[in-house]
């Protein structure tokens, strides 16, 4: 299941992590929510493929450990989402559609 592109309307910010918002619900380790706002990664969908981390031309993403999560034990965290240039490459290469980039957010 892909990230909900209107998550900012249907979810609430429940925390912050590495300088970005975390949109709930969160119930660790199984439910981790969506990390980021402009560049949003659904941690519950992310499978640690790594294409976004490798292909991002401005290094928006860094790996973060998520032990015990059923999809993968590492996620691509948008810790540098402020650097995003809206190229959409991360959205295009993600095999599970876990990423949304929205310049209006």
C-alpha positions in Angstrom: 0.0 0.0 0.0 1.4 3.4 -1.0 1.8 6.5 1.0 -1.4 8.5 1.4 -0.7 11.8 -0.5 -3.2 13.7 1.7 -1.7 12.4 5.0 -1.3 16.0 6.2 -5.1 16.3 6.2 -5.9 12.9 7.7 -3.2 12.6 10.3 -1.8 14.7 13.1 1.8 15.5 14.0 2.6 13.4 17.1 6.3 13.8 17.4 9.5 15.2 15.8 12.5 13.2 14.7 15.9 14.5 13.4 14.4 18.0 12.7 11.2 16.9 10.9 7.6 16.1 11.8 6.3 12.6 12.5 2.7 12.0 11.5 0.8 9.4 13.6 -0.3 7.0 14.6 2.9 5.6 16.1 3.1 2.4 18.1 6.6 1.2 18.1 8.0 -1.0 16.8 5.2 -2.1 14.5 3.7 1.3 13.5 6.1 4.2 12.9 4.0 6.7 11.0 5.1 9.1 8.2 8.3 11.0 8.6 8.7 14.5 7.0 6.3 17.0 5.5 7.7 18.4 2.2 9.5 15.0 1.6 7.4 12.4 3.4 8.3 8.8 3.9 5.8 6.3 5.2 8.0 4.3 7.5 5.3 1.6 7.6 5.6 1.0 3.8 9.3 1.5 3.4 11.2 -1.7 2.7 14.8 -0.6 2.8 15.3 -0.8 -0.9 17.7 2.2 -0.8 17.2 3.6 -4.3 16.1 6.9 -2.8 19.2 7.2 -0.6 21.5 6.3 -3.5 19.7 8.4 -6.2 18.9 11.6 -4.4 21.1 14.4 -5.9 21.0 16.5 -2.7 21.3 13.8 0.0 17.8 14.3 1.6 17.8 10.8 3.1 19.9 9.1 5.8 19.4 5.6 7.1 17.8 5.2 10.5 17.5 1.9 12.4 14.0 0.6 13.1 14.5 -2.7 14.9 11.4 -4.9 15.1 9.5 -3.3 12.2 7.7 -6.0 10.1 8.7 -4.4 6.7 12.4 -3.7 7.4 14.7 -2.8 10.2 16.1 0.3 8.5 14.3 3.2 6.9 15.2 6.1 4.6 14.7 9.1 6.9 14.2 12.5 5.2 16.5 14.3 7.7 17.5 16.9 5.1 14.1 17.6 3.5 14.9 21.3 3.5 17.5 20.6 0.7 14.9 19.0 -1.6 14.9 20.4 -5.1 11.6 18.8 -6.1 13.2 16.6 -8.8 10.8 13.7 -7.8 13.5 11.1 -8.4 13.0 9.5 -5.0 9.2 9.2 -5.8 10.0 7.6 -9.2 12.5 5.0 -7.9 10.7 3.9 -4.8 9.4 0.4 -5.6 6.6 0.5 -3.0 5.5 4.2 -3.4 6.5 5.0 0.2 7.6 8.6 -0.6 5.6 11.8 -1.4 7.1 15.1 -2.3 4.7 18.1 -2.3 6.1 21.6 -2.8 2.8 23.1 -1.4 3.6 21.6 2.1 
